[in-house]
Amino acid sequence: MSSTIVDVSDEQIYRALLAEEDISNSAVAAQLGCGWRRVDEVRKRVGLPSYVRGRRAVYRSWEEAFTEQSEPVEGGHRRWTGTREKGGTPVVRHRASIQTAYRVAFRLHHGREPEGNLTRSCKIPGCVAGEHQQDRVMREAQKVGEAA
């Protein structure tokens, strides 16, 4: 039995990697009919973490889970290196709970739960730095300040 390698775009591979949580390079390769090394190259190029077989890391706190799955980058920004949900949103798991990395970052930095949706105050796509997250309360206060 011979296997045929098909010409697959990076975008197709990226979408397949995001479509299923914790999917291996081999599984994506089999699904798309390409080589697993090609999948690994795309995974690295787009900054997705390597597939790790077996049990997931167990973190003692939300802070540890967030810190271990993100890294500081120039300008006070933070890049997410951990798990993402199907739509690409970075998520943090702690015990039996899952929250977006944005909400965890906000809570860790501001010491309170965010109210309403979060937006970034910086222009860096995907930045998960807590100081760059704004909730509804902060946006409304900013509008009042600008109007005065």
Rosetta constraint file for C-alpha pairs under 8 A:
AtomPair CA 4 CA 33 HARMONIC 6.99 0.50
AtomPair CA 4 CA 34 HARMONIC 7.96 0.50
AtomPair CA 5 CA 33 HARMONIC 5.63 0.50
AtomPair CA 5 CA 34 HARMONIC 4.96 0.50
AtomPair CA 5 CA 35 HARMONIC 6.82 0.50
AtomPair CA 6 CA 32 HARMONIC 7.64 0.50
AtomPair CA 6 CA 33 HARMONIC 5.49 0.50
AtomPair CA 6 CA 34 HARMONIC 5.49 0.50
AtomPair CA 7 CA 34 HARMONIC 7.10 0.50
AtomPair CA 8 CA 12 HARMONIC 6.52 0.50
AtomPair CA 8 CA 13 HARMONIC 7.21 0.50
AtomPair CA 8 CA 32 HARMONIC 7.17 0.50
AtomPair CA 8 CA 33 HARMONIC 7.93 0.50
AtomPair CA 8 CA 34 HARMONIC 6.76 0.50
AtomPair CA 9 CA 13 HARMONIC 6.54 0.50
AtomPair CA 10 CA 14 HARMONIC 6.05 0.50
AtomPair CA 10 CA 42 HARMONIC 6.31 0.50
AtomPair CA 11 CA 15 HARMONIC 6.11 0.50
AtomPair CA 12 CA 16 HARMONIC 6.21 0.50
AtomPair CA 13 CA 17 HARMONIC 6.19 0.50
AtomPair CA 13 CA 28 HARMONIC 7.21 0.50
AtomPair CA 13 CA 32 HARMONIC 7.67 0.50
AtomPair CA 13 CA 39 HARMONIC 6.37 0.50
AtomPair CA 13 CA 42 HARMONIC 7.09 0.50
AtomPair CA 14 CA 18 HARMONIC 6.35 0.50
AtomPair CA 14 CA 42 HARMONIC 6.93 0.50
AtomPair CA 14 CA 43 HARMONIC 7.18 0.50
AtomPair CA 14 CA 46 HARMONIC 7.91 0.50
AtomPair CA 15 CA 19 HARMONIC 5.93 0.50
AtomPair CA 16 CA 20 HARMONIC 7.00 0.50
AtomPair CA 16 CA 28 HARMONIC 6.35 0.50
AtomPair CA 17 CA 21 HARMONIC 7.69 0.50
AtomPair CA 17 CA 23 HARMONIC 6.49 0.50
AtomPair CA 17 CA 28 HARMONIC 6.82 0.50
AtomPair CA 17 CA 43 HARMONIC 7.70 0.50
AtomPair CA 18 CA 84 HARMONIC 7.08 0.50
AtomPair CA 18 CA 85 HARMONIC 6.91 0.50
AtomPair CA 18 CA 86 HARMONIC 5.12 0.50
AtomPair CA 18 CA 87 HARMONIC 6.97 0.50
AtomPair CA 18 CA 88 HARMONIC 6.29 0.50
AtomPair CA 19 CA 85 HARMONIC 7.87 0.50
AtomPair CA 19 CA 86 HARMONIC 4.82 0.50
AtomPair CA 19 CA 87 HARMONIC 7.55 0.50
AtomPair CA 20 CA 85 HARMONIC 7.90 0.50
AtomPair CA 20 CA 86 HARMONIC 6.32 0.50
AtomPair CA 21 CA 83 HARMONIC 7.41 0.50
AtomPair CA 21 CA 84 HARMONIC 7.20 0.50
AtomPair CA 21 CA 85 HARMONIC 6.55 0.50
AtomPair CA 21 CA 86 HARMONIC 6.98 0.50
AtomPair CA 22 CA 51 HARMONIC 6.63 0.50
AtomPair CA 22 CA 52 HARMONIC 7.98 0.50
AtomPair CA 22 CA 83 HARMONIC 7.60 0.50
AtomPair CA 23 CA 27 HARMONIC 6.53 0.50
AtomPair CA 23 CA 28 HARMONIC 7.11 0.50
AtomPair CA 23 CA 51 HARMONIC 6.91 0.50
AtomPair CA 24 CA 28 HARMONIC 6.47 0.50
AtomPair CA 24 CA 51 HARMONIC 5.58 0.50
AtomPair CA 24 CA 52 HARMONIC 7.94 0.50
AtomPair CA 25 CA 29 HARMONIC 6.06 0.50
AtomPair CA 25 CA 36 HARMONIC 5.25 0.50
AtomPair CA 25 CA 37 HARMONIC 7.64 0.50
AtomPair CA 25 CA 39 HARMONIC 5.61 0.50
AtomPair CA 25 CA 40 HARMONIC 6.08 0.50
AtomPair CA 25 CA 51 HARMONIC 7.16 0.50
AtomPair CA 26 CA 30 HARMONIC 6.09 0.50
AtomPair CA 26 CA 35 HARMONIC 7.80 0.50
AtomPair CA 26 CA 36 HARMONIC 5.12 0.50
AtomPair CA 26 CA 39 HARMONIC 8.00 0.50
AtomPair CA 27 CA 31 HARMONIC 6.13 0.50
AtomPair CA 28 CA 32 HARMONIC 6.13 0.50
AtomPair CA 28 CA 36 HARMONIC 7.44 0.50
AtomPair CA 28 CA 39 HARMONIC 7.09 0.50
AtomPair CA 29 CA 33 HARMONIC 5.51 0.50
AtomPair CA 29 CA 34 HARMONIC 4.85 0.50
AtomPair CA 29 CA 35 HARMONIC 5.40 0.50
AtomPair CA 29 CA 36 HARMONIC 5.06 0.50
AtomPair CA 29 CA 39 HARMONIC 6.52 0.50
AtomPair CA 30 CA 34 HARMONIC 6.77 0.50
AtomPair CA 30 CA 35 HARMONIC 7.91 0.50
AtomPair CA 34 CA 38 HARMONIC 7.16 0.50
AtomPair CA 34 CA 39 HARMONIC 7.82 0.50
AtomPair CA 35 CA 39 HARMONIC 6.76 0.50
AtomPair CA 36 CA 40 HARMONIC 6.20 0.50
AtomPair CA 37 CA 41 HARMONIC 6.19 0.50
AtomPair CA 38 CA 42 HARMONIC 6.40 0.50
AtomPair CA 39 CA 43 HARMONIC 6.10 0.50
AtomPair CA 40 CA 44 HARMONIC 6.22 0.50
AtomPair CA 40 CA 50 HARMONIC 7.84 0.50
AtomPair CA 41 CA 45 HARMONIC 6.08 0.50
AtomPair CA 42 CA 46 HARMONIC 6.17 0.50
AtomPair CA 43 CA 47 HARMONIC 6.26 0.50
AtomPair CA 43 CA 48 HARMONIC 5.19 0.50
AtomPair CA 43 CA 49 HARMONIC 7.19 0.50
AtomPair CA 43 CA 50 HARMONIC 7.23 0.50
AtomPair CA 44 CA 48 HARMONIC 5.98 0.50
AtomPair CA 44 CA 49 HARMONIC 7.26 0.50
AtomPair CA 44 CA 50 HARMONIC 7.50 0.50
AtomPair CA 47 CA 81 HARMONIC 6.83 0.50
AtomPair CA 48 CA 81 HARMONIC 6.20 0.50
AtomPair CA 48 CA 82 HARMONIC 7.41 0.50
AtomPair CA 49 CA 81 HARMONIC 5.70 0.50
AtomPair CA 49 CA 82 HARMONIC 6.21 0.50
AtomPair CA 49 CA 83 HARMONIC 7.56 0.50
AtomPair CA 52 CA 56 HARMONIC 7.91 0.50
AtomPair CA 58 CA 94 HARMONIC 7.47 0.50
AtomPair CA 58 CA 95 HARMONIC 7.52 0.50
AtomPair CA 59 CA 64 HARMONIC 6.03 0.50
AtomPair CA 59 CA 65 HARMONIC 5.39 0.50
AtomPair CA 59 CA 94 HARMONIC 6.39 0.50
AtomPair CA 59 CA 95 HARMONIC 7.71 0.50
AtomPair CA 60 CA 64 HARMONIC 6.48 0.50
AtomPair CA 60 CA 65 HARMONIC 7.56 0.50
AtomPair CA 60 CA 94 HARMONIC 7.82 0.50
AtomPair CA 61 CA 65 HARMONIC 6.28 0.50
AtomPair CA 61 CA 94 HARMONIC 6.82 0.50
AtomPair CA 62 CA 66 HARMONIC 6.04 0.50
AtomPair CA 62 CA 92 HARMONIC 7.70 0.50
AtomPair CA 62 CA 93 HARMONIC 7.86 0.50
AtomPair CA 62 CA 94 HARMONIC 6.07 0.50
AtomPair CA 62 CA 104 HARMONIC 7.19 0.50
AtomPair CA 63 CA 67 HARMONIC 5.97 0.50
AtomPair CA 63 CA 104 HARMONIC 7.93 0.50
AtomPair CA 63 CA 108 HARMONIC 6.91 0.50
AtomPair CA 64 CA 68 HARMONIC 5.91 0.50
AtomPair CA 65 CA 69 HARMONIC 6.30 0.50
AtomPair CA 65 CA 92 HARMONIC 6.56 0.50
AtomPair CA 65 CA 93 HARMONIC 7.03 0.50
AtomPair CA 65 CA 94 HARMONIC 6.76 0.50
AtomPair CA 66 CA 70 HARMONIC 6.29 0.50
AtomPair CA 66 CA 92 HARMONIC 6.35 0.50
AtomPair CA 66 CA 101 HARMONIC 6.94 0.50
AtomPair CA 66 CA 104 HARMONIC 7.26 0.50
AtomPair CA 66 CA 105 HARMONIC 7.38 0.50
AtomPair CA 67 CA 71 HARMONIC 7.14 0.50
AtomPair CA 69 CA 80 HARMONIC 6.24 0.50
AtomPair CA 69 CA 81 HARMONIC 5.15 0.50
AtomPair CA 69 CA 82 HARMONIC 4.49 0.50
AtomPair CA 69 CA 83 HARMONIC 7.87 0.50
AtomPair CA 70 CA 78 HARMONIC 6.43 0.50
AtomPair CA 70 CA 79 HARMONIC 5.50 0.50
AtomPair CA 70 CA 80 HARMONIC 4.39 0.50
AtomPair CA 70 CA 81 HARMONIC 5.08 0.50
AtomPair CA 70 CA 82 HARMONIC 6.60 0.50
AtomPair CA 71 CA 78 HARMONIC 5.50 0.50
AtomPair CA 71 CA 79 HARMONIC 5.38 0.50
AtomPair CA 71 CA 80 HARMONIC 6.63 0.50
AtomPair CA 71 CA 81 HARMONIC 7.15 0.50
AtomPair CA 72 CA 76 HARMONIC 6.83 0.50
AtomPair CA 72 CA 77 HARMONIC 6.00 0.50
AtomPair CA 72 CA 78 HARMONIC 4.44 0.50
AtomPair CA 72 CA 79 HARMONIC 6.38 0.50
AtomPair CA 73 CA 77 HARMONIC 5.29 0.50
AtomPair CA 73 CA 78 HARMONIC 5.48 0.50
AtomPair CA 73 CA 79 HARMONIC 6.67 0.50
AtomPair CA 76 CA 129 HARMONIC 7.39 0.50
AtomPair CA 77 CA 124 HARMONIC 7.74 0.50
AtomPair CA 77 CA 127 HARMONIC 5.87 0.50
AtomPair CA 77 CA 128 HARMONIC 7.12 0.50
AtomPair CA 77 CA 129 HARMONIC 5.45 0.50
AtomPair CA 77 CA 132 HARMONIC 7.79 0.50
AtomPair CA 78 CA 127 HARMONIC 5.32 0.50
AtomPair CA 78 CA 128 HARMONIC 5.25 0.50
AtomPair CA 78 CA 129 HARMONIC 4.91 0.50
AtomPair CA 79 CA 126 HARMONIC 6.94 0.50
AtomPair CA 79 CA 127 HARMONIC 5.67 0.50
AtomPair CA 79 CA 128 HARMONIC 6.28 0.50
AtomPair CA 79 CA 129 HARMONIC 7.92 0.50
AtomPair CA 80 CA 90 HARMONIC 6.71 0.50
AtomPair CA 80 CA 126 HARMONIC 7.42 0.50
AtomPair CA 80 CA 127 HARMONIC 7.39 0.50
AtomPair CA 80 CA 128 HARMONIC 6.61 0.50
AtomPair CA 82 CA 90 HARMONIC 6.97 0.50
AtomPair CA 82 CA 91 HARMONIC 7.40 0.50
AtomPair CA 82 CA 92 HARMONIC 7.65 0.50
AtomPair CA 83 CA 90 HARMONIC 6.04 0.50
AtomPair CA 83 CA 91 HARMONIC 5.86 0.50
AtomPair CA 83 CA 92 HARMONIC 7.18 0.50
AtomPair CA 84 CA 88 HARMONIC 5.23 0.50
AtomPair CA 84 CA 89 HARMONIC 5.23 0.50
AtomPair CA 84 CA 90 HARMONIC 4.26 0.50
AtomPair CA 84 CA 91 HARMONIC 5.38 0.50
AtomPair CA 85 CA 89 HARMONIC 5.42 0.50
AtomPair CA 85 CA 90 HARMONIC 6.47 0.50
AtomPair CA 85 CA 91 HARMONIC 6.55 0.50
AtomPair CA 89 CA 100 HARMONIC 6.97 0.50
AtomPair CA 90 CA 100 HARMONIC 5.81 0.50
AtomPair CA 90 CA 101 HARMONIC 5.43 0.50
AtomPair CA 90 CA 102 HARMONIC 7.68 0.50
AtomPair CA 91 CA 98 HARMONIC 6.55 0.50
AtomPair CA 91 CA 99 HARMONIC 5.61 0.50
AtomPair CA 91 CA 100 HARMONIC 4.27 0.50
AtomPair CA 91 CA 101 HARMONIC 4.96 0.50
AtomPair CA 92 CA 98 HARMONIC 5.62 0.50
AtomPair CA 92 CA 99 HARMONIC 5.43 0.50
AtomPair CA 92 CA 100 HARMONIC 5.95 0.50
AtomPair CA 92 CA 101 HARMONIC 5.52 0.50
AtomPair CA 92 CA 104 HARMONIC 7.57 0.50
AtomPair CA 93 CA 97 HARMONIC 5.73 0.50
AtomPair CA 93 CA 98 HARMONIC 4.55 0.50
AtomPair CA 93 CA 99 HARMONIC 6.71 0.50
AtomPair CA 94 CA 98 HARMONIC 6.55 0.50
AtomPair CA 99 CA 103 HARMONIC 6.78 0.50
AtomPair CA 99 CA 104 HARMONIC 6.79 0.50
AtomPair CA 100 CA 104 HARMONIC 6.49 0.50
AtomPair CA 101 CA 105 HARMONIC 5.93 0.50
AtomPair CA 101 CA 128 HARMONIC 6.49 0.50
AtomPair CA 102 CA 106 HARMONIC 6.14 0.50
AtomPair CA 102 CA 118 HARMONIC 7.30 0.50
AtomPair CA 102 CA 128 HARMONIC 5.52 0.50
AtomPair CA 102 CA 129 HARMONIC 7.73 0.50
AtomPair CA 102 CA 130 HARMONIC 7.13 0.50
AtomPair CA 102 CA 133 HARMONIC 6.90 0.50
AtomPair CA 103 CA 107 HARMONIC 6.17 0.50
AtomPair CA 103 CA 113 HARMONIC 7.65 0.50
AtomPair CA 103 CA 114 HARMONIC 6.76 0.50
AtomPair CA 103 CA 118 HARMONIC 7.42 0.50
AtomPair CA 104 CA 108 HARMONIC 6.12 0.50
AtomPair CA 104 CA 130 HARMONIC 7.92 0.50
AtomPair CA 105 CA 109 HARMONIC 6.08 0.50
AtomPair CA 105 CA 128 HARMONIC 6.49 0.50
AtomPair CA 105 CA 129 HARMONIC 6.22 0.50
AtomPair CA 105 CA 130 HARMONIC 4.24 0.50
AtomPair CA 105 CA 131 HARMONIC 7.98 0.50
AtomPair CA 105 CA 133 HARMONIC 7.71 0.50
AtomPair CA 106 CA 110 HARMONIC 5.77 0.50
AtomPair CA 106 CA 111 HARMONIC 7.67 0.50
AtomPair CA 106 CA 112 HARMONIC 7.70 0.50
AtomPair CA 106 CA 113 HARMONIC 7.41 0.50
AtomPair CA 106 CA 114 HARMONIC 6.71 0.50
AtomPair CA 106 CA 129 HARMONIC 7.87 0.50
AtomPair CA 106 CA 130 HARMONIC 4.49 0.50
AtomPair CA 106 CA 131 HARMONIC 7.01 0.50
AtomPair CA 106 CA 133 HARMONIC 5.93 0.50
AtomPair CA 106 CA 134 HARMONIC 7.71 0.50
AtomPair CA 107 CA 111 HARMONIC 5.09 0.50
AtomPair CA 107 CA 112 HARMONIC 5.07 0.50
AtomPair CA 107 CA 113 HARMONIC 5.33 0.50
AtomPair CA 107 CA 114 HARMONIC 6.75 0.50
AtomPair CA 107 CA 130 HARMONIC 7.51 0.50
AtomPair CA 108 CA 112 HARMONIC 7.69 0.50
AtomPair CA 108 CA 130 HARMONIC 6.91 0.50
AtomPair CA 109 CA 130 HARMONIC 5.08 0.50
AtomPair CA 109 CA 131 HARMONIC 6.25 0.50
AtomPair CA 110 CA 130 HARMONIC 7.46 0.50
AtomPair CA 110 CA 131 HARMONIC 7.68 0.50
AtomPair CA 114 CA 118 HARMONIC 7.36 0.50
AtomPair CA 114 CA 135 HARMONIC 5.56 0.50
AtomPair CA 114 CA 136 HARMONIC 7.83 0.50
AtomPair CA 115 CA 135 HARMONIC 5.60 0.50
AtomPair CA 115 CA 136 HARMONIC 5.77 0.50
AtomPair CA 115 CA 137 HARMONIC 6.56 0.50
AtomPair CA 116 CA 135 HARMONIC 6.01 0.50
AtomPair CA 116 CA 136 HARMONIC 5.36 0.50
AtomPair CA 117 CA 135 HARMONIC 5.89 0.50
AtomPair CA 117 CA 136 HARMONIC 6.47 0.50
AtomPair CA 118 CA 133 HARMONIC 6.14 0.50
AtomPair CA 118 CA 134 HARMONIC 5.38 0.50
AtomPair CA 118 CA 135 HARMONIC 4.67 0.50
AtomPair CA 118 CA 136 HARMONIC 7.13 0.50
AtomPair CA 119 CA 133 HARMONIC 5.69 0.50
AtomPair CA 119 CA 134 HARMONIC 5.29 0.50
AtomPair CA 119 CA 135 HARMONIC 6.61 0.50
AtomPair CA 120 CA 127 HARMONIC 7.55 0.50
AtomPair CA 120 CA 132 HARMONIC 5.37 0.50
AtomPair CA 120 CA 133 HARMONIC 4.72 0.50
AtomPair CA 120 CA 134 HARMONIC 6.07 0.50
AtomPair CA 121 CA 132 HARMONIC 5.04 0.50
AtomPair CA 121 CA 133 HARMONIC 6.10 0.50
AtomPair CA 121 CA 134 HARMONIC 6.52 0.50
AtomPair CA 122 CA 127 HARMONIC 7.82 0.50
AtomPair CA 122 CA 132 HARMONIC 5.98 0.50
AtomPair CA 127 CA 132 HARMONIC 7.56 0.50
AtomPair CA 128 CA 132 HARMONIC 7.28 0.50
AtomPair CA 128 CA 133 HARMONIC 7.51 0.50
AtomPair CA 129 CA 133 HARMONIC 6.92 0.50
AtomPair CA 134 CA 138 HARMONIC 5.85 0.50
AtomPair CA 134 CA 139 HARMONIC 6.61 0.50
AtomPair CA 135 CA 139 HARMONIC 6.36 0.50
AtomPair CA 136 CA 140 HARMONIC 6.08 0.50
AtomPair CA 137 CA 141 HARMONIC 6.22 0.50
AtomPair CA 138 CA 142 HARMONIC 6.12 0.50
AtomPair CA 139 CA 143 HARMONIC 6.26 0.50
AtomPair CA 140 CA 144 HARMONIC 6.34 0.50
AtomPair CA 141 CA 145 HARMONIC 6.23 0.50
AtomPair CA 142 CA 146 HARMONIC 6.20 0.50
AtomPair CA 143 CA 147 HARMONIC 6.16 0.50
AtomPair CA 144 CA 148 HARMONIC 6.36 0.50
